[in-house]
């Protein structure tokens, strides 16, 4: 496939993922009956969709070899928003971990919980690195070192997203309840789309041309 084909495939998948995140925000609120947990889930998914939308716009420009000015509105918005998304995700991770350490899941398998919290934290940090790397690379698409770094982080993020999808679909006894069929469809399709879009973005980055004059 040509670089243009990889770029088109990646952008299509990413925009579908953006739409799915907004849908998951609404689903999280509805499923949580607009409880505190439901609001946290909804806000995290909505902010994730917003950040991904800005990231996708920048990726589209980068994969065309177009340099993005530092004053560009999309770049400024992404630089402002993605640390807040990471902070929210880290807060949710920390609150859940504190609950487990406080004894809220005494019957859960320790090894399974350790694997969950390790992969979850790694996925948060990898996503943050993906966002941050592109914000630094977008003004200078000819930076080969930055391009390799972005590709490496996308590769890591795809693997961790697959791991999180498995944990969302396979409950840990004593910690999470078995997902309903609707949950399996929503989170399974959402996770699969995340993995696919990330891998296509990786291919588009690797095939992207250098900076245009």
N, C-alpha and C positions, 0 to 999 in steps of 0.2 A: 504493500500500500504506500501511496505517496504521503508526504507530510500534510498536504491539504486534506486527504481522506482521514488520516489519524486525527487531525484537528477537528474536522466536522463531527466525527464519531464521538470524540471526547466531549465536545461542547454540547451535543445533543443529550448524551448520557448525564452530564452534569446539570443541565437545565431541568431534565426530568427529575433528578435527585433533589434539586431545589424545591420543585413543586411538591415532591413527596414529603419533604421535611415540614413544609407548611401544613400539609395534610396530617402529618403525624402530630403536629402541635395541637390541631383541633381534636384529633383522636385522643391524645393524652388528657386533654381537659375533660372530654366527654367520658372517657373510661374512668377517670379519677373522680367523676361526679363533682368537678370544680372544687375539689378539696385542696389543701395546701400542697400535697404531693402532686396532684394533678396540675396545679399552676406551675410548680417548678418544672415538671416534665414538659408542659406546653411552652413555657418561656424558653427553656433550653433548646427545644426543637425549632422554635420560631427564630431565635437569635442565630442558631446554627444555619438555618436556611438563608437568612439575610447575609451572613458572613460568606457563605458559600457562593451566593449570587455575585457579590463583589469580587470574590476570588476568581470566579469563572470569567467575568468580564476581563480582568487583568490577564488571565491565562490566554484568552482569545487574542489579546493584543500581543502578548509575548510570543505565542506560537506563530504569529505572522512576522516576527522580527521587528515589531514596532516598539520603540522606547517610550515609556510612560513618564511624563514630567512629574517631578516631585510634588507639584501643586495640584495634580489631577484629583478631582473630587472623589473618584472611586478609590484611588490609592490612599488618599487621606482618610476616607471612611473606613476602609479595611484596617489600616494601621491603628485607628482609634478603637474599632469594635472587637477585633479578634482577641486582644488580651482580656477583655471583659467576658467573652465567651469561655475562654480557658479558665478564668477565675471562677465563673459559675460552675463549670464542670468539676473543678478541683474542690469546690465547696461541697457539692453533692457527693463526691467521692469521699471526702473527709467525714461528712455527717454519717454516711452509711457505715464507714469503717468504725467510727466511734460507737455507733449502735451495736455493731458486732462485738467490739471489745467490751462493751458494757453488759454483754450477755443476752442480747436480744435474739440470738440464734444459737442456743447452746447445743442443739442436736445436729447442727450442720457439720459436714465433713471439713476438717481444718485444711487439708491439702487442696480441696476444691475451692474453698474460700480464698486461700492464698493465691491460687492460680487466677481466680477472678479478679481480685484487687490488683494483682501485679499487671495483668494484661489491660485492665481498665485504665490504670494510671499511665501505662506506656502508650495506650491509644490516645489519651488526652494530650500527652506531651508530644507525640508524633504529629497530631493534627496541628498543634500550635507551631511546630517547626515547619510544617508544610505552608501554613499561612505566612509566617514570618519570612521564610526563605523567598517566597515569590514577591513579597513587598520590597525586599532588598534587590531582587533580580530584575524586576519590571523596568526600572529606569535604565538598566544596562543589559539588554538581552544578549549581548555578545560575550558576557562573562561566562566562560566555559566552566570555571570552577563552581560558580553558583548554580549553573545548569546541572552539573553532576550531583551537587548536593541536593537540589530539589528532586531529581530523579531518585536518589537514594532514599530520601524521606518518603516519597510517594510509594516506593516499594515496601518500606517498613509499614507505612500506614495501611496499605492494602491487606497485608498479612494480619495485622492487629484488628482490623475491621472484621475480617473473617472470624477471628477468635471471639470477638464480642458478639457477633451474630449467633455463633454456636451457644454462648452462654445465655443469650436472650431466648433461645428456643428450647434449650435443655435446662430445666430448673435444677437447682441444688437443693436436695432434700433438707428440710429444716430451715431453709433460708428464703426460698422463693416458691411461690405456688406454681402449679402447672399452668402454662399459658392456654388460653382458649383458642379455638380454631381461628377466630378473627385476629387474635394477638399473633398467632403464628404466621398468618398471611401478611399482616401489616409489618411486623418486625422482620420476618423472613425476607419479604420482598424488598423492604427498605435496606436491610443489611446487604443483600445480594446486589442491589443497585449501587450501594456505596462501594463495594469491592470492584464491581465492573467499571464504574465511573473513574475510580482511582487508578485502575490499571490502564484504562484508555488515556487518562491524563498523563500517565507515565510514558506511554508510547508516543503521545503527541509532543511531549517535552523532548524526548530523545530524537524525534524526527524534525524538530523545529529548525527553521533556517536561522542564520545569523542576523544581526541587526541590519535594518535597512538604512541607507544613507539619507 
